[in-house]
Amino acid sequence: MSDQIVTRFAPSPTGYLHIGGARTALFNWLYARGRGGKFLLRIEDTDRERSTPEATAAILKGLDWLGLDYDGEPLSQFARAPRHREVAEAMLAAGRAYKCFATQDEIQAFRDEARADGRSTLYQSPWRDADPSTHPDAPYAVRLKAPRDGETVIRDEVQGEVTIRNDQLDDMVCLRSDGTPTYMLAVVVDDHDMGVTHVIRGDDHLTNAARQIQIYNAMDWAVPVFAHIPLIHGPDGKKLSKRHGAVGLEEYQAMGYPASGMRNYLCRLGWSHGDDEFFTDAQATEWFDLKGIGRSPARLDFKKLENICGQHIAATDDSALLPEIEAFLAAAARPALTEAQRRMLADSLFCLKDRAKTFPDLLEKAHFIFAERPLEIEEKALKNLDPVSRGILKELTVQLQNVSWTRDELEAAANGVAEAHEIGFGKLAGPLRAALAGRAATPSVFDMMLVLGKEESLARIQEQAA
């Protein structure tokens, strides 16, 4: 086995990219990237009835959004069927597999009888040790001649040492009677040929590992390091499903979570590095190891997700944040920014991102940018525009017309008007928020005035002045 670490992500293109699959991809990516290794992508598209090009495209798009780059081109498992058959024939020639001529009806009859007698329903093929001269001229499946005695041991980096008695495993089918390879065979052949050194995947594949180890042994191939990670559960402790909310990765982009926040949260979901909750990609890549993965299922917590995403929005450079906001708008099928809106949003990110937990949250705070005159004033804000307040706004308009449009001079003018009326600035801020944004909750009034500019700010204030 190569000294270089090689991991892989192998999704089935039969639907959306599940958030659990996204976390599996992330763990594989982090493990490889942190050790100078390779991260490969294999599309397990052997289920021809359910696999679709659209699902494959969604997987690639999801990985791209999450920022998980892979080495080389994606591999199609279906396209490698001739190689899978070649390995099955090699095991057959070496006596590690055998031809089984049993029909489905015969197999079912065996299981029905075993169930009625209280025996194991694991199929014991009568063709395992049959003389080849007795083979009929009929379709046959190729079955692995698995060991009947002893144990198969899975040495797992997360689950520990897992032992399965060989008499609990049947002679699995490697090649069906129609010549198509089974999933179990294809996975092992592909992982071997791709040079995969570490198989990091969901623990629902743990029992598969025992069967796959038997194929590795039959071919005298090195067994990769296994790490089976617990699945993600919903807040109620049950397996994550649509009833818990979004489960597809694309939904999270459309909901406005930043990719960096998703990476951080998914990494922390089932893995830990001390008490660290918020960390950068560089830190995650440096710290991530298999020993930090817990054995218990992780629970999805939207509040924690929002908290971490909010920290990432605040920490992201404005120049990187704007393109991601535009990508969110496209993913959510929301109108694209006009050039003027884009320019104003870029200028206002400094006062929007500190308390925003998602991009919709940030854009809600940026409402003043998108509002057009005459502004629609929400009811709560309208209460701040009583006749006295409107009169004060009129006085303020006069003062603002004669100042340089800098924060210091804007603050001085506003504070001067407030002092003249013997009120605190807070009493003036409410009417100003209403006039500038039509809302009661907004960024700083001075930040909004700087972003809107002198002409637009004065026009909005004058509209509400008495």
Secondary structure, 3 states (H helix, E strand, C coil): CCCCCEEEECCCCCCCCEHHHHHHHHHHHHHHHCCCCEEEEEECCCCCCCCCHHHHHHHHHHHHHHCCCCCCCCEECHHHHHHHHHHHHHHHHCCCEEEECCCHHHHHHHHHHHHHHCCCCCCCCCCCCCCHHHCCCCCCEEEECCCCCCEEEEEECCCEEEEEEHHHCCCCEEECCCCCECHHHHHHHHHHHCCCCEEEEEHHHHHHHHHHHHHHHHCCCCCCEEEEECCEECCCCCECCHHHCCCEHHHHHHCCCCHHHHHHHHHHCCECCCCCCCCCHHHHHHHCCHHHECCCCEECCHHHHHHHHHHHHHHCCHHHHHHHHHHHHHHCCCCCCCHHHHHHHHHHHHHHHHHCCCHHHHHHHCHHHHCCCCCCCCHHHHCCCCHHHHHHHHHHHHHHCCCCCCHHHHHHHHHHHHHHCCCCHHHHHHHHHHHHHCCCCCCCHHHHHHHHCHHHHHHHHHHHCC
